[in-house]
Structures are given as C-alpha cells and as structure tokens.
C-alpha cells in the first residue's frame, strides 16, 4: 500500500520502528485493523495496481544476494 500511495520516501524518513500498517493507517486516517481487513484490501486494490506495487517494491528495496520478492513470481506481460 505504501508503494501504491507513493509514500515510500516519506515512510523511509519516519520509519523509526513504525510498522507499515500503522504508517498507512495514519496516512489514510483509519485504524490499522481496518486497513488489514480483507474487504478494505480488496477495495484498495480495485483502485490501485498490486502488480506495479510489487515491482516498485523490488526496485526500491535493499536486497542481498539470493533474496527473492513476490515480483519475481510474476509472469512478464506480453
């Protein structure tokens, strides 16, 4: 959700042990329980591209050798 909302750089600045779900909840002015609910997640990704978020996460994440991401499981778009 952080990547979908284009908040990654902002999250990195205030990270200080804050869980991603809490950061997103505060940004959306909702409870963390609400943003973790199946219905909220389903609705959220009706309006945001999950595939693109996974690809962006892989690009921005600091990775070590032999670390795999969900984006690695995606089939290329033809």
Protein Blocks (a to p, Z undefined) as FASTA:
>chain_A
ZZmnopmmmmmmmnnopafklmmmmmnopafklmmpmklmmmmmmmpcfklmmmmmmmmp
ccdehiacfklmpccdZZ
